[in-house]
Amino acid sequence: MPSIKLHSDILLRPLQAASGIVERRNTLPILGHVLLTVTQQGLSVVATDLQLQITQHVHLDTTALGEMAVTVPARKLLDILRALPPGELELSHTGERLILRRGGSRFSLQTLAVETFPAMAQAAAFETRLSLPQKAFRQMLSRVHFAMAQQDIRYYMNGMQLLVEDTQLSVVALDGCRLAWASLATEEGSPRHEAIVPRKTVLELLRLLTDSDDPLQIEIAGEQIRFSFGAIALVSKLIDARFPDVQRAIPRNYAHALTVAREPWLKALQRVAILSSEKFRSVRFLVEPGRMTLRSNNGERDEAEEELAIEYDGAGLEIGFNLNYLLDVLAQLETDSINLQLDQANLSALLMLPGQDNYKYVAMALRN
């Protein structure tokens, strides 16, 4: 009966990383399991949902530990490790069960055959490769991800477009009512390559990437993308669809341009949201030279009004928006002020950071 000994933290960390991949409800029981492999090279933990796979390697001195390969229920093992005090574990595999011992505690978990674990076949060759700091890419994702759709019949909206072109990397998400776009200069030039990364993959990257300058390597093949950072390799299938031309989706030549302080605007929107309609979440903007008035109401005839000082000397206008679309943008940005461009003709707003053109947000206005 194979048996190994290792510290609980060594197993807990990769299990925590893999936990987001494992779905709580699966039609295939094996998808609720992780594949644990201990060899002379170390510990490997693999989890997959058939669309996304995470692999984490931990280097060990395994000379005296033996070798083992076993599938085990991910959530149960994770909960056990979290509940146990840190310390040395003994794991043994009987063929059908994994026995875990820690001090006076003993747990027996049902296992499935290693041969049935559906590890994803990885692309033979990745056509595009680039490397950048984890912090830079994570910041891009955090400022764009909220605009992804959920379960839209237009498949390309249920993810994020990643576009590599020469020395620029850009990401964009849209859901039909709003658009978020971000770009970053890269050190090495690459041929043009477009990929649509699924929503779940984007959210896992946000969870796993760190705010550090540690390197992240991105590799893209025809139907697959791989993110490698630290001891983690995240491989995902891509959405097979055509993404719209983003440059055409961002309106140009807005009639009205103004500057507003981000924090006071955010707080004012949060206050008028209290008395907005729960169904429509609408807010009216009344823009005049030097001043913006925000108004909301609901079916109970409650009303809210906020007035803000702005930098603007143009003609007056009135236009309405969904509160949530604006709040989502303002919550992601760390800046003192926002450049806001409005146009009643195309019924949209363009939000940008002053002096920067690498972040753009478009929100569709409400029709009267």
C-alpha positions in Angstrom: 0.0 0.0 0.0 1.7 3.2 -1.2 2.3 5.7 1.6 3.8 9.2 1.7 4.4 11.9 4.3 4.4 15.6 3.7 3.4 18.8 5.5 -0.2 19.8 5.3 0.6 23.3 3.9 2.4 21.7 0.9 -0.9 20.0 -0.2 -3.3 22.8 1.0 -1.9 25.6 -1.2 -2.3 23.8 -4.6 -5.7 22.5 -3.6 -6.8 26.0 -2.9 -5.6 27.1 -6.3 -7.4 24.2 -7.9 -10.7 24.7 -6.0 -12.1 27.3 -8.4 -11.9 24.9 -11.3 -13.8 22.1 -9.7 -17.6 22.5 -10.1 -19.8 21.6 -7.1 -22.3 19.8 -9.3 -21.0 17.6 -12.1 -22.6 15.1 -14.4 -19.3 13.2 -14.4 -18.2 12.3 -10.8 -14.5 12.3 -11.9 -14.8 16.1 -12.5 -15.3 16.6 -8.8 -11.9 15.0 -8.2 -8.3 16.3 -8.4 -5.4 14.2 -9.6 -2.6 14.0 -7.0 0.7 12.6 -8.2 3.8 12.3 -6.1 7.1 11.3 -7.9 10.8 11.9 -7.4 10.2 15.2 -9.2 7.7 16.4 -6.6 3.9 16.8 -6.1 1.5 17.6 -8.9 -2.1 18.6 -8.4 -4.4 18.7 -11.5 -8.1 19.8 -11.8 -10.2 20.2 -14.9 -13.8 20.8 -16.0 -13.0 19.8 -19.6 -12.8 23.4 -20.7 -10.3 24.7 -18.3 -7.4 22.9 -16.5 -5.0 23.9 -13.8 -1.8 22.2 -12.9 0.4 23.1 -10.0 3.8 21.6 -9.3 5.5 21.6 -5.9 9.1 20.6 -5.7 9.8 18.1 -2.8 12.6 15.9 -1.5 10.7 12.8 -2.2 13.5 10.3 -1.8 12.1 8.9 1.4 8.5 9.6 0.7 7.6 7.0 -2.0 5.4 7.6 -5.0 1.7 7.8 -5.5 -1.0 8.7 -8.1 -4.6 9.0 -7.0 -7.8 10.9 -7.7 -9.7 12.2 -4.7 -12.8 14.4 -4.1 -11.4 18.0 -4.2 -13.8 19.8 -1.9 -13.8 17.1 0.8 -10.0 16.9 0.9 -9.8 20.8 0.9 -12.3 21.0 3.8 -10.4 18.4 5.8 -7.0 20.1 5.4 -8.5 23.5 6.4 -10.0 22.0 9.5 -6.8 20.2 10.6 -4.0 22.0 12.5 -0.9 22.4 10.3 1.6 19.6 10.6 2.8 16.4 8.9 0.3 14.3 7.1 0.5 10.6 6.2 -1.3 9.6 3.0 -1.8 6.0 2.0 -3.7 4.6 -1.0 -5.4 1.2 -0.9 -6.6 1.2 -4.5 -10.1 2.3 -3.8 -9.6 4.7 -0.8 -7.2 7.4 0.3 -6.4 7.2 4.0 -5.2 10.5 5.6 -3.8 10.6 9.1 -2.8 13.6 11.2 -2.0 12.9 14.8 -5.1 11.2 16.3 -7.3 12.1 13.2 -8.0 9.6 10.4 -10.0 10.2 7.2 -10.9 7.7 4.5 -12.0 9.1 1.1 -13.4 7.2 -1.9 -11.1 7.4 -5.0 -11.7 6.8 -8.7 -9.4 5.1 -11.2 -6.5 7.4 -12.3 -7.0 6.2 -15.8 -10.5 7.8 -15.9 -9.2 11.3 -15.1 -10.0 13.4 -18.3 -6.8 15.4 -18.5 -7.0 18.0 -21.4 -4.8 17.3 -24.4 -2.6 20.4 -24.9 -1.8 21.9 -28.2 1.3 20.6 -29.9 2.6 24.1 -30.6 1.7 27.5 -29.4 2.0 30.1 -32.2 2.1 33.3 -30.1 4.1 33.8 -26.9 4.5 36.9 -24.7 5.7 37.6 -21.2 4.7 40.4 -18.9 4.4 41.1 -15.1 1.5 39.5 -13.3 0.5 42.8 -11.8 0.1 44.6 -15.1 -2.1 41.9 -16.7 -4.2 41.5 -13.5 -4.8 45.2 -13.5 -6.1 45.0 -17.1 -8.4 42.2 -16.3 -9.8 43.9 -13.1 -10.7 47.0 -15.1 -12.4 45.1 -17.9 -13.9 41.9 -16.6 -17.2 43.4 -15.2 -18.4 44.1 -18.8 -18.5 40.4 -19.8 -21.9 38.9 -20.4 -23.2 35.8 -18.6 -24.9 33.0 -20.7 -25.6 35.2 -23.7 -26.6 33.4 -26.9 -24.0 35.6 -28.6 -21.1 33.4 -27.4 -18.4 35.9 -27.9 -19.9 38.1 -25.2 -19.4 35.4 -22.6 -15.7 36.1 -22.4 -13.0 38.6 -23.1 -11.2 39.3 -26.3 -7.4 39.2 -26.1 -5.6 40.8 -29.0 -1.9 40.7 -29.6 -0.6 43.0 -32.3 3.0 43.9 -32.7 4.0 45.5 -29.4 0.5 46.0 -28.0 -1.7 43.7 -25.9 -5.4 44.7 -25.6 -8.4 43.2 -23.8 -12.0 44.0 -24.3 -15.4 42.9 -22.9 -18.9 43.9 -23.9 -22.4 42.7 -23.1 -24.5 44.7 -25.6 -25.1 47.7 -23.3 -21.5 48.6 -22.3 -18.0 48.0 -23.4 -14.7 48.0 -21.5 -11.3 48.2 -23.3 -7.7 48.3 -22.0 -4.3 48.1 -23.6 -0.7 47.6 -22.6 2.6 48.0 -24.4 4.7 44.8 -24.5 8.5 44.5 -24.8 8.5 42.1 -27.7 6.7 42.4 -31.0 4.3 39.6 -32.0 2.2 38.8 -35.1 -1.5 39.7 -34.9 -3.4 37.1 -32.9 -7.0 37.3 -31.6 -8.5 35.0 -28.9 -11.7 35.0 -26.9 -11.0 33.8 -23.4 -14.0 32.3 -21.5 -15.5 34.2 -18.6 -14.6 31.4 -16.0 -10.9 31.5 -17.2 -10.8 35.3 -16.7 -12.3 35.1 -13.2 -9.8 32.3 -12.2 -6.9 34.5 -13.4 -8.1 37.4 -11.3 -8.2 35.0 -8.3 -4.8 33.4 -8.9 -2.6 36.2 -10.2 -0.7 38.3 -7.7 0.0 42.1 -7.6 3.7 41.6 -8.2 6.2 41.9 -11.0 6.7 38.1 -11.1 6.5 37.0 -14.7 3.4 35.7 -16.5 3.8 33.9 -19.8 0.9 33.8 -22.2 0.9 31.3 -25.0 -1.9 31.1 -27.7 -2.6 28.3 -30.1 -5.6 27.9 -32.5 -8.2 26.7 -30.0 -6.3 27.0 -26.7 -4.5 29.4 -24.5 -2.0 28.7 -21.7 -1.1 31.0 -18.8 2.0 30.0 -16.8 3.0 31.8 -13.6 4.9 30.6 -10.5 4.2 26.9 -10.2 0.8 27.2 -11.9 -0.1 26.3 -15.5 -3.7 27.3 -16.5 -4.8 25.9 -19.9 -8.2 26.9 -21.3 -10.1 26.3 -24.5 -11.0 29.4 -26.4 -14.5 30.5 -27.5 -15.0 29.7 -31.1 -16.7 32.9 -32.4 -15.9 36.1 -34.2 -15.5 39.2 -32.0 -16.9 42.6 -33.2 -14.5 45.3 -34.5 -14.0 47.2 -31.2 -12.8 50.4 -32.9 -16.1 50.6 -34.7 -18.0 49.9 -31.4 -16.4 52.9 -29.7 -18.2 56.1 -31.0 -16.2 59.1 -32.0 -16.8 62.8 -32.2 -18.9 63.3 -29.0 -20.7 66.6 -28.8 -20.1 67.3 -25.1 -16.9 66.7 -23.1 -16.5 67.4 -19.4 -14.4 66.4 -16.4 -15.8 65.3 -13.1 -14.1 64.3 -9.8 -14.3 60.5 -9.5 -14.9 60.0 -5.8 -17.7 62.7 -5.4 -19.4 61.4 -8.5 -19.2 57.8 -7.3 -20.7 58.7 -3.9 -23.4 60.8 -5.5 -24.4 58.0 -7.8 -24.5 55.6 -4.8 -26.8 57.9 -2.9 -29.3 58.5 -5.8 -29.3 54.7 -6.4 -31.1 54.3 -3.1 -34.3 55.8 -4.5 -33.9 54.5 -8.1 -36.2 52.0 -9.7 -35.1 48.5 -8.8 -36.1 47.3 -12.3 -34.6 50.0 -14.5 -31.9 51.5 -12.2 -32.0 54.7 -14.1 -30.4 58.1 -13.3 -30.9 61.3 -15.3 -28.0 63.6 -16.0 -28.7 67.3 -16.3 -25.5 68.9 -17.5 -25.0 72.7 -17.5 -21.8 74.9 -17.5 -19.9 74.1 -14.3 -22.6 71.8 -12.9 -24.1 68.3 -13.2 -27.4 67.4 -11.5 -28.2 63.7 -10.9 -31.9 62.7 -10.5 -33.6 59.4 -9.8 -37.1 58.2 -8.8 -39.1 55.0 -8.4 -42.6 53.6 -8.6 -43.4 54.8 -5.1 -42.8 58.4 -6.2 -39.6 58.8 -4.1 -37.1 61.1 -5.6 -33.4 61.9 -5.1 -31.2 64.7 -6.5 -27.5 65.4 -6.2 -25.6 68.3 -7.6 -21.9 68.2 -8.6 -19.3 70.8 -9.7 -17.8 69.8 -13.1 -15.4 71.3 -15.6 -17.7 72.1 -18.5 -18.6 75.2 -20.5 -20.7 73.9 -23.3 -24.4 73.7 -24.1 -26.9 72.1 -21.7 -28.2 68.6 -22.2 -30.2 65.9 -20.4 -29.5 62.2 -20.8 -30.3 59.0 -18.8 -28.2 55.9 -17.9 -28.4 52.7 -16.0 -26.7 53.4 -12.6 -25.0 50.0 -12.4 -23.1 50.5 -15.6 -21.5 53.7 -14.3 -20.9 52.4 -10.8 -19.1 49.3 -12.1 -16.6 51.5 -14.0 -16.0 54.0 -11.2 -15.5 51.3 -8.7 -12.6 49.8 -10.7 -10.6 52.9 -11.3 -8.1 54.6 -9.0 -8.0 58.1 -10.3 -8.9 61.6 -9.1 -11.0 62.6 -12.1 -12.8 61.1 -15.1 -13.1 62.5 -18.6 -16.8 62.0 -19.6 -18.0 62.5 -23.2 -21.7 62.5 -23.9 -23.9 62.7 -27.0 -27.7 62.5 -27.2 -27.4 61.7 -30.9 -25.7 58.3 -30.4 -27.1 57.8 -27.0 -23.9 56.8 -25.2 -21.2 57.9 -22.9 -17.4 57.5 -23.2 -15.4 57.4 -20.0 -11.6 57.8 -20.0 -8.8 58.5 -17.6 -7.3 62.1 -18.0 -4.2 62.1 -20.1 -4.4 58.3 -20.9 -5.8 56.5 -23.9 -5.2 52.9 -22.7 -8.5 52.6 -20.9 -11.9 53.3 -22.5 -15.5 52.6 -21.3 -18.7 53.0 -23.3 -22.1 52.9 -21.6 -25.3 53.0 -23.7 -27.8 55.6 -22.6 -31.5 54.9 -21.8 -34.0 55.9 -24.4 -36.6 58.3 -23.3 
